[in-house]
Amino acid sequence: MRQSTGRHRRTRTLSVAAAVAVAAGAGGVYLGLSNGGAGAASSTVTVSSTAQLEAAVKNAVAGTTIELRAGTYYPAATLKSTANGTSSARITLRAYGAEKVRIDGSELPDGSWLAGIYGDYWTVQNLTFQNSPAQGFVATSSVGGVFRNLVTADNGDCGFTLRGDGTTDNLVQNLDSHGNYDSAGHGQNADGIAVKFGSGTGNKITGARLHDNSDDGLDLWQFSSPVTIEHSWAFGNGENRWNDSAFEGNGNGYKLGGGGVTVAHVLNNNAAWDNTLNGFTENSNPGAIVLNRNTAYSNARAGFYFATGKARLARNLAVSNKGGPSELGGSTVSAANNWDGGVATPAFKSKDATTAYGPRKSDGSLPATAFLTTGSTTIGATMN
């Protein structure tokens, strides 16, 4: 055990062996520290086995950092915590350094989520959540969460989900979510990311890459507060890649509502391509959704479907969508988009999406690509 004491803050780092010893044979890792009110306590525990990971998550408290050494971890039950961090003493779950870590749900009981967070001020980063029988990662009624540089892949329902009332001020940054498919629902529920069944302001998704999921890339069903989505890509969703003879996946790139909720979500600088329905759709949300500088390319239906609500679309670009560039209702405000009169359609520098599937940059941001770029400073997504 190492301990360093500063003037205002105490930090304790626990090795796995020491942490397990502190647990007094209970098979857990005790992380609760107190310094009598002299300042925020913090602790770091480094784990290298599934049992240690399960115990560390179970016993996390404000100020805890859990670092996972490289490898694949197979929980026997959902990794679940109701603990709250604070704005100054967050709870952090992350890979150790730059090591590659996968948390795999293939040994979970049917219907289980892989990870479920029911607390505030969590940071979860640099991890892969895969092969869950149901949802990959779910944060419920979370405040101030930071979910960064994650992969949610090949799960049995939505890859990544924010849900519940009081879901406030969460940041989802640089998420890759792909290959998610719910066999029980024949593909009709598994989205790349879902923010649904709840409310709460200040939630933002940026730098996401949502592809090859059985249902939609992004789904905002019955979430009654505005969500901001920026610099994200949704592609290849809704295709039956699982040879399901009763397949029911939808395949919108961005599904922006539904279930009778009126809400003005905001989308800036996103792209949708090769989805089996629309690139962007209100999905019956009558709110004043704002869409600025987005690109829809080669989707099977409309590039932009906003037929019933009061959406406001400006400087968007739609090319080669089989259902036309847009389908808009009388209450939709449309200006300076390439389907509006007098607006030129700039040429794409590349229609080859290969580089869009490539590795992310070292900071986790989207890969550099010329795909769907035009060089325009006024219309369409910049693809970064």
GUKOLKE-551765 format. One record per residue (C-alpha): x, y, z. Coordinates in nm, 3 decimals, padded with zeros to 5 digits, always signed. Layout:
N
         X         Y         Z
         X         Y         Z
...
END
This chain:
384
         X         Y         Z
   +00.000   +00.000   +00.000
   +00.124   +00.348   -00.083
   -00.009   +00.662   +00.072
   +00.076   +01.022   -00.002
   -00.066   +01.306   +00.203
   -00.103   +01.659   +00.078
   -00.209   +01.969   +00.263
   -00.575   +01.958   +00.162
   -00.627   +01.618   +00.009
   -00.549   +01.259   +00.094
   -00.491   +01.011   -00.188
   -00.453   +00.639   -00.135
   -00.356   +00.387   -00.403
   -00.447   +00.023   -00.334
   -00.280   -00.268   -00.507
   -00.507   -00.560   -00.584
   -00.351   -00.771   -00.312
   -00.386   -00.499   -00.049
   -00.740   -00.418   -00.155
   -00.851   -00.777   -00.131
   -00.687   -00.804   +00.209
   -00.876   -00.499   +00.329
   -01.197   -00.669   +00.221
   -01.132   -00.918   +00.502
   -01.194   -01.226   +00.296
   -01.525   -01.106   +00.154
   -01.399   -01.128   -00.203
   -01.452   -00.754   -00.248
   -01.241   -00.441   -00.264
   -01.314   -00.185   +00.005
   -01.272   +00.168   -00.122
   -01.453   +00.381   +00.134
   -01.214   +00.636   +00.283
   -01.275   +00.928   +00.516
   -01.048   +01.205   +00.629
   -01.268   +01.364   +00.891
   -01.383   +01.649   +00.671
   -01.037   +01.783   +00.592
   -01.099   +01.755   +00.219
   -01.210   +01.512   -00.049
   -01.075   +01.161   -00.009
   -00.980   +00.962   -00.316
   -00.861   +00.610   -00.382
   -00.734   +00.421   -00.682
   -00.756   +00.047   -00.720
   -00.606   -00.144   -01.011
   -00.780   -00.472   -01.094
   -00.683   -00.762   -01.314
   -00.956   -01.022   -01.259
   -01.332   -01.033   -01.302
   -01.390   -01.090   -00.930
   -01.184   -00.784   -00.844
   -01.372   -00.575   -01.101
   -01.711   -00.684   -00.965
   -01.608   -00.603   -00.609
   -01.457   -00.268   -00.701
   -01.771   -00.151   -00.880
   -01.992   -00.276   -00.596
   -01.791   -00.090   -00.332
   -01.714   +00.231   -00.520
   -01.773   +00.560   -00.338
   -01.711   +00.926   -00.420
   -01.347   +00.971   -00.517
   -01.291   +00.610   -00.625
   -01.092   +00.539   -00.942
   -01.103   +00.184   -01.076
   -00.838   +00.100   -01.336
   -00.856   -00.223   -01.538
   -00.548   -00.395   -01.668
   -00.551   -00.528   -02.023
   -00.767   -00.827   -02.105
   -01.125   -00.949   -02.125
   -01.347   -00.960   -01.816
   -01.654   -01.188   -01.792
   -01.894   -01.075   -01.516
   -02.135   -01.332   -01.374
   -02.394   -01.062   -01.301
   -02.465   -00.707   -01.415
   -02.196   -00.461   -01.307
   -02.425   -00.236   -01.105
   -02.375   +00.062   -00.877
   -02.604   +00.313   -00.704
   -02.311   +00.513   -00.567
   -02.286   +00.887   -00.626
   -01.971   +01.079   -00.692
   -01.961   +01.455   -00.663
   -01.844   +01.726   -00.899
   -01.513   +01.740   -00.709
   -01.483   +01.368   -00.625
   -01.599   +01.170   -00.924
   -01.623   +00.793   -00.950
   -01.406   +00.676   -01.239
   -01.401   +00.343   -01.422
   -01.136   +00.324   -01.691
   -00.865   +00.124   -01.859
   -00.519   +00.133   -01.708
   -00.316   +00.372   -01.922
   -00.354   +00.288   -02.290
   -00.423   -00.082   -02.231
   -00.705   -00.253   -02.421
   -00.990   -00.371   -02.200
   -01.307   -00.560   -02.292
   -01.594   -00.630   -02.057
   -01.783   -00.924   -02.204
   -02.137   -01.029   -02.118
   -02.137   -01.371   -02.279
   -02.156   -01.545   -01.938
   -02.447   -01.337   -01.806
   -02.798   -01.480   -01.758
   -03.047   -01.415   -02.037
   -03.197   -01.067   -02.025
   -02.915   -00.915   -01.818
   -02.757   -00.578   -01.883
   -02.381   -00.579   -01.887
   -02.340   -00.255   -01.687
   -02.593   -00.039   -01.504
   -02.506   +00.291   -01.334
   -02.768   +00.454   -01.111
   -02.550   +00.730   -00.968
   -02.419   +01.077   -01.038
   -02.079   +01.209   -01.145
   -01.936   +00.895   -01.296
   -01.658   +00.897   -01.555
   -01.638   +00.581   -01.766
   -01.377   +00.577   -02.040
   -01.153   +00.376   -02.269
   -01.349   +00.050   -02.233
   -01.539   -00.191   -02.458
   -01.872   -00.341   -02.345
   -01.961   -00.635   -02.568
   -02.170   -00.950   -02.610
   -02.431   -00.871   -02.347
   -02.758   -01.068   -02.367
   -02.940   -00.734   -02.338
   -02.822   -00.371   -02.310
   -02.451   -00.310   -02.309
   -02.422   -00.001   -02.088
   -02.710   +00.182   -01.918
   -02.698   +00.499   -01.705
   -03.028   +00.571   -01.529
   -03.118   +00.916   -01.390
   -02.751   +01.009   -01.389
   -02.627   +01.364   -01.332
   -02.294   +01.489   -01.463
   -02.177   +01.165   -01.621
   -01.883   +01.163   -01.863
   -01.878   +00.860   -02.092
   -01.579   +00.889   -02.320
   -01.396   +00.673   -02.575
   -01.621   +00.371   -02.528
   -01.719   +00.086   -02.757
   -02.053   -00.093   -02.717
   -02.064   -00.379   -02.964
   -02.262   -00.693   -03.045
   -02.499   -00.661   -02.752
   -02.851   -00.808   -02.735
   -03.024   -00.470   -02.720
   -02.914   -00.105   -02.731
   -02.542   -00.061   -02.709
   -02.545   +00.253   -02.491
   -02.847   +00.400   -02.309
   -02.924   +00.709   -02.103
   -03.268   +00.684   -01.943
   -03.491   +00.802   -01.660
   -03.605   +01.134   -01.519
   -03.324   +01.345   -01.378
   -03.086   +01.246   -01.658
   -02.898   +01.576   -01.658
   -02.572   +01.723   -01.791
   -02.426   +01.399   -01.926
   -02.160   +01.394   -02.198
   -02.122   +01.099   -02.435
   -01.805   +01.159   -02.632
   -01.640   +00.946   -02.901
   -01.866   +00.641   -02.869
   -01.842   +00.357   -03.120
   -02.161   +00.150   -03.105
   -02.214   -00.121   -03.365
   -02.347   -00.467   -03.434
   -02.613   -00.452   -03.162
   -02.911   -00.682   -03.230
   -03.199   -00.807   -03.015
   -03.286   -01.156   -03.131
   -03.597   -01.175   -02.911
   -03.740   -00.866   -03.078
   -03.613   -00.964   -03.423
   -03.398   -00.652   -03.430
   -03.662   -00.390   -03.355
   -03.503   -00.250   -03.037
   -03.125   -00.254   -03.063
   -02.999   +00.097   -03.139
   -02.645   +00.224   -03.133
   -02.734   +00.478   -02.866
   -03.069   +00.551   -02.703
   -03.169   +00.846   -02.485
   -03.522   +00.751   -02.394
   -03.802   +00.720   -02.139
   -03.697   +01.019   -01.930
   -03.609   +01.384   -01.901
   -03.327   +01.616   -01.804
   -03.143   +01.904   -01.966
   -02.781   +01.947   -02.072
   -02.722   +01.607   -02.230
   -02.483   +01.603   -02.525
   -02.359   +01.340   -02.769
   -02.053   +01.424   -02.976
   -01.811   +01.228   -03.190
   -02.029   +00.915   -03.201
   -02.001   +00.652   -03.473
   -02.322   +00.446   -03.477
   -02.333   +00.177   -03.741
   -02.457   -00.165   -03.845
   -02.712   -00.188   -03.563
   -03.035   -00.379   -03.617
   -03.261   -00.082   -03.540
   -03.160   +00.286   -03.544
   -02.827   +00.457   -03.506
   -02.967   +00.699   -03.247
   -03.311   +00.688   -03.082
   -03.462   +00.964   -02.864
   -03.796   +00.791   -02.800
   -04.001   +00.958   -02.523
   -03.719   +01.172   -02.387
   -03.891   +01.499   -02.308
   -03.593   +01.737   -02.274
   -03.370   +01.865   -02.556
   -03.063   +01.657   -02.640
   -02.775   +01.801   -02.845
   -02.606   +01.577   -03.104
   -02.296   +01.704   -03.282
   -02.018   +01.577   -03.510
   -02.154   +01.221   -03.519
   -02.210   +00.960   -03.790
   -02.490   +00.703   -03.824
   -02.467   +00.454   -04.108
   -02.562   +00.107   -04.221
   -02.835   +00.068   -03.961
   -03.143   -00.151   -04.010
   -02.993   -00.410   -04.241
   -03.063   -00.774   -04.160
   -02.709   -00.900   -04.103
   -02.826   -01.182   -03.876
   -03.028   -01.386   -04.126
   -03.341   -01.336   -03.915
   -03.638   -01.452   -04.123
   -03.874   -01.238   -03.911
   -03.646   -00.932   -03.898
   -03.818   -00.611   -03.783
   -03.536   -00.361   -03.750
   -03.615   -00.008   -03.865
   -03.293   +00.157   -03.970
   -03.317   +00.533   -03.930
   -02.989   +00.711   -03.885
   -03.126   +00.957   -03.628
   -03.473   +00.899   -03.478
   -03.554   +01.220   -03.297
   -03.857   +01.147   -03.084
   -04.181   +00.957   -03.067
   -04.434   +00.840   -02.812
   -04.629   +01.164   -02.795
   -04.345   +01.385   -02.667
   -04.292   +01.738   -02.800
   -03.928   +01.845   -02.768
   -03.679   +02.059   -02.962
   -03.365   +01.852   -02.996
   -03.061   +02.012   -03.161
   -02.844   +01.848   -03.430
   -02.536   +02.020   -03.567
   -02.284   +01.882   -03.817
   -02.381   +01.515   -03.831
   -02.395   +01.265   -04.117
   -02.623   +00.973   -04.201
   -02.570   +00.732   -04.488
   -02.671   +00.387   -04.610
   -02.948   +00.346   -04.351
   -03.250   +00.136   -04.450
   -03.502   +00.412   -04.367
   -03.447   +00.786   -04.332
   -03.126   +00.963   -04.259
   -03.288   +01.201   -04.009
   -03.650   +01.181   -03.891
   -03.874   +01.353   -03.638
   -04.055   +01.022   -03.581
   -04.380   +01.207   -03.505
   -04.215   +01.455   -03.266
   -04.399   +01.785   -03.337
   -04.140   +01.996   -03.158
   -03.919   +02.263   -03.313
   -03.619   +02.036   -03.372
   -03.317   +02.231   -03.500
   -03.097   +02.076   -03.769
   -02.802   +02.273   -03.898
   -02.529   +02.161   -04.140
   -02.608   +01.789   -04.148
   -02.557   +01.553   -04.444
   -02.780   +01.265   -04.556
   -02.645   +01.041   -04.831
   -02.775   +00.725   -04.998
   -03.039   +00.636   -04.740
   -03.322   +00.406   -04.854
   -03.596   +00.661   -04.777
   -03.581   +01.038   -04.737
   -03.267   +01.216   -04.635
   -03.469   +01.435   -04.397
   -03.822   +01.332   -04.294
   -04.003   +01.606   -04.100
   -04.359   +01.586   -04.222
   -04.569   +01.666   -03.914
   -04.376   +01.892   -03.678
   -04.224   +02.236   -03.657
   -03.864   +02.147   -03.725
   -03.622   +02.414   -03.841
   -03.373   +02.298   -04.104
   -03.091   +02.515   -04.235
   -02.780   +02.453   -04.447
   -02.833   +02.077   -04.464
   -02.723   +01.862   -04.758
   -02.910   +01.561   -04.899
   -02.779   +01.363   -05.196
   -02.880   +01.031   -05.358
   -03.141   +00.931   -05.102
   -03.385   +00.692   -05.266
   -03.690   +00.862   -05.112
   -03.574   +01.207   -05.214
   -03.375   +01.471   -05.028
   -03.655   +01.567   -04.789
   -04.018   +01.518   -04.697
   -04.138   +01.822   -04.507
   -04.470   +01.933   -04.363
   -04.631   +02.273   -04.385
   -04.508   +02.376   -04.040
   -04.145   +02.292   -04.110
   -03.910   +02.585   -04.165
   -03.659   +02.510   -04.440
   -03.393   +02.756   -04.557
   -03.055   +02.739   -04.731
   -03.070   +02.361   -04.768
   -02.970   +02.213   -05.103
   -03.334   +02.123   -05.182
   -03.441   +02.486   -05.136
   -03.465   +02.707   -05.440
   -03.146   +02.874   -05.556
   -02.913   +02.666   -05.338
   -02.638   +02.480   -05.521
   -02.539   +02.123   -05.433
   -02.161   +02.105   -05.383
   -01.976   +01.799   -05.509
   -01.839   +01.545   -05.264
   -01.462   +01.506   -05.263
   -01.510   +01.132   -05.206
   -01.795   +00.880   -05.203
   -01.573   +00.602   -05.072
   -01.657   +00.540   -04.704
   -01.358   +00.314   -04.633
   -01.171   +00.568   -04.423
   -01.483   +00.642   -04.215
   -01.457   +00.287   -04.076
   -01.092   +00.334   -03.987
   -00.929   +00.371   -03.647
   -01.000   +00.681   -03.447
   -00.735   +00.941   -03.379
   -00.516   +00.905   -03.071
   -00.745   +01.131   -02.866
   -01.048   +00.918   -02.958
   -01.196   +01.161   -03.210
   -01.337   +01.050   -03.544
   -01.090   +00.936   -03.812
   -00.978   +01.180   -04.075
   -01.170   +01.127   -04.398
   -01.252   +01.298   -04.727
   -01.576   +01.097   -04.749
   -01.880   +01.325   -04.796
   -01.668   +01.637   -04.753
   -01.720   +01.922   -04.996
   -01.497   +02.201   -04.875
   -01.804   +02.419   -04.833
   -01.810   +02.657   -04.539
   -02.186   +02.702   -04.559
   -02.363   +02.371   -04.617
   -02.339   +02.007   -04.513
   -02.142   +01.823   -04.247
   -01.768   +01.882   -04.221
   -01.713   +01.511   -04.132
   -01.495   +01.573   -03.831
END
